[in-house]
Amino acid sequence: MISLKPSKGHLLIAEPSIIGDMSFNRSVVLLADHGDHGSIGFIMNKPLDFFLSDLVPEIETEFKIYNGGPVEQDNLYFIHKVPDLIPDSVEISGGIYWGGDFTVVSELIAQSKITPNEIRFFLGYSGWGSQQLNQELEANSWVIVENNYEKNIFGKSYDTFWKDKMIELGGDYVLWSNAPENPSYN
């Protein structure tokens, strides 16, 4: 059952039933774009084991890199909440922006004018072709919720984000909130 229609800025919460999917198991995805052409989003709670300085050596600071999704994982993407500092960014919703001038971002980081709480970097993105996301919603792979955190979403703990959303959804989801990530560990 689909309660909300997908829209820019909404969150996709992975249903517990997609346990075997390495990319999306226990994922919380921020939808950055949605339309007849398809959908694009970024997984908000899957940090990788390296930092921006590992990918861009001239940036000598430790901004964590997240797995944005299985598409184009050799490309770096970013979302942020400082459009007044980063030209050419596109608003997603609720004070969250996507992309912009990376040269300016590099300069802002070097000058300590932007913090990890204002920007998040991703390798890859989550993408769905036309109607693909709707088919996954009909198959009960995702629950759509409003992003009540708006631009404060960067402050959410990636360790407990999915679990917290399961508890908020209530009912049978609460049971899943305490289940081990791999059911064979039971």
VORO-498558 format. One record per residue (C-alpha): x, y, z; residue number from 1; residue in one letter. Coordinates in steps of 0.1 Angstrom, whole numbers, padded with zeros to 4 digits. Last residue first. Example, Ala and Ser with C-alpha at 12.3 -4.5 7.8 and 13.67 -1.06 7.14 Angstrom:
<sites>
px py pz kolke dovo
0137 -0011 0071 2 S
0123 -0045 0078 1 A
</sites>
This chain:
<sites>
px py pz kolke dovo
0196 -0151 0151 186 N
0228 -0143 0131 185 Y
0211 -0158 0100 184 S
0188 -0128 0100 183 P
0216 -0105 0089 182 N
0209 -0070 0101 181 E
0198 -0083 0134 180 P
0162 -0076 0144 179 A
0157 -0047 0168 178 N
0139 -0023 0144 177 S
0121 -0051 0127 176 W
0097 -0056 0157 175 L
0090 -0018 0156 174 V
0080 -0022 0119 173 Y
0051 -0045 0129 172 D
0032 -0015 0143 171 G
0052 0018 0144 170 G
0065 0039 0115 169 L
0085 0059 0140 168 E
0102 0028 0153 167 I
0112 0017 0118 166 M
0124 0053 0111 165 K
0147 0051 0142 164 D
0161 0018 0130 163 K
0169 0032 0096 162 W
0187 0062 0111 161 F
0205 0043 0139 160 T
0241 0041 0127 159 D
0237 0070 0102 158 Y
0231 0093 0131 157 S
0209 0122 0119 156 K
0227 0156 0118 155 G
0228 0158 0080 154 F
0190 0156 0080 153 I
0189 0191 0096 152 N
0181 0205 0061 151 K
0146 0191 0063 150 E
0143 0168 0094 149 Y
0106 0161 0087 148 N
0116 0145 0054 147 N
0082 0132 0045 146 E
0078 0094 0043 145 V
0078 0069 0015 144 I
0079 0032 0025 143 V
0099 0010 0001 142 W
0101 -0025 -0013 141 S
0064 -0030 -0011 140 N
0060 -0045 -0046 139 A
0038 -0015 -0055 138 E
0067 0008 -0043 137 L
0092 -0011 -0064 136 E
0069 -0007 -0095 135 Q
0066 0030 -0087 134 N
0103 0033 -0085 133 L
0107 0017 -0119 132 Q
0080 0039 -0135 131 Q
0106 0058 -0156 130 S
0141 0046 -0147 129 G
0153 0045 -0111 128 W
0186 0058 -0098 127 G
0204 0056 -0065 126 S
0236 0076 -0066 125 Y
0273 0070 -0068 124 G
0301 0080 -0044 123 L
0286 0104 -0020 122 F
0296 0136 -0003 121 F
0276 0154 0024 120 R
0276 0191 0031 119 I
0266 0214 0060 118 E
0273 0192 0090 117 N
0306 0182 0074 116 P
0316 0219 0077 115 T
0320 0247 0053 114 I
0341 0279 0057 113 K
0372 0260 0068 112 S
0392 0279 0042 111 Q
0403 0247 0025 110 A
0367 0234 0026 109 I
0354 0266 0011 108 L
0380 0265 -0017 107 E
0371 0229 -0025 106 S
0334 0237 -0026 105 V
0342 0267 -0049 104 V
0360 0243 -0073 103 T
0331 0219 -0070 102 F
0306 0244 -0084 101 D
0271 0232 -0076 100 G
0255 0199 -0066 99 G
0223 0192 -0048 98 W
0206 0215 -0024 97 Y
0187 0210 0009 96 I
0168 0239 0024 95 G
0135 0220 0027 94 G
0135 0208 -0009 93 S
0159 0195 -0036 92 I
0172 0230 -0045 91 E
0197 0230 -0074 90 V
0233 0243 -0069 89 S
0249 0266 -0095 88 D
0268 0286 -0070 87 P
0279 0273 -0036 86 I
0281 0298 -0007 85 L
0245 0311 -0007 84 D
0234 0276 -0015 83 P
0246 0264 0019 82 V
0225 0233 0028 81 K
0244 0206 0010 80 H
0243 0177 -0013 79 I
0273 0161 -0030 78 F
0282 0138 -0058 77 Y
0315 0120 -0067 76 L
0316 0097 -0096 75 N
0331 0061 -0098 74 D
0299 0047 -0082 73 Q
0279 0056 -0113 72 E
0247 0039 -0101 71 V
0247 0015 -0070 70 P
0238 0041 -0044 69 G
0250 0072 -0026 68 G
0276 0052 -0006 67 N
0289 0079 0018 66 Y
0322 0097 0020 65 I
0333 0113 0053 64 K
0349 0147 0052 63 F
0384 0144 0067 62 E
0404 0173 0055 61 T
0433 0179 0032 60 E
0416 0185 0000 59 I
0445 0183 -0025 58 E
0442 0145 -0023 57 P
0407 0144 -0039 56 V
0396 0108 -0034 55 L
0414 0099 -0002 54 D
0409 0135 0010 53 S
0372 0131 0007 52 L
0373 0103 0033 51 F
0373 0066 0034 50 F
0356 0036 0049 49 D
0322 0042 0033 48 L
0292 0056 0051 47 P
0257 0041 0044 46 K
0230 0062 0061 45 N
0219 0089 0037 44 M
0215 0068 0005 43 I
0212 0094 -0023 42 F
0183 0098 -0047 41 G
0174 0100 -0084 40 I
0141 0092 -0100 39 S
0127 0086 -0134 38 G
0118 0105 -0166 37 H
0082 0110 -0156 36 D
0094 0128 -0125 35 G
0115 0125 -0093 34 H
0146 0143 -0082 33 D
0168 0144 -0051 32 A
0149 0116 -0032 31 L
0167 0111 0001 30 L
0173 0074 0006 29 V
0172 0056 0040 28 V
0187 0022 0036 27 S
0183 -0009 0058 26 R
0193 -0032 0029 25 N
0195 -0010 -0002 24 F
0228 -0017 -0019 23 S
0234 -0053 -0007 22 M
0198 -0064 -0015 21 D
0192 -0096 0005 20 G
0172 -0080 0033 19 I
0147 -0063 0010 18 I
0117 -0075 0032 17 S
0127 -0050 0060 16 P
0112 -0023 0038 15 E
0138 0003 0028 14 A
0128 0038 0038 13 I
0125 0063 0009 12 L
0126 0098 0021 11 L
0108 0127 0004 10 H
0127 0157 -0008 9 G
0117 0155 -0044 8 K
0084 0135 -0047 7 S
0073 0099 -0044 6 P
0035 0096 -0038 5 K
0025 0090 -0002 4 L
0005 0062 0013 3 S
0014 0034 -0011 2 I
0000 0000 0000 1 M
</sites>
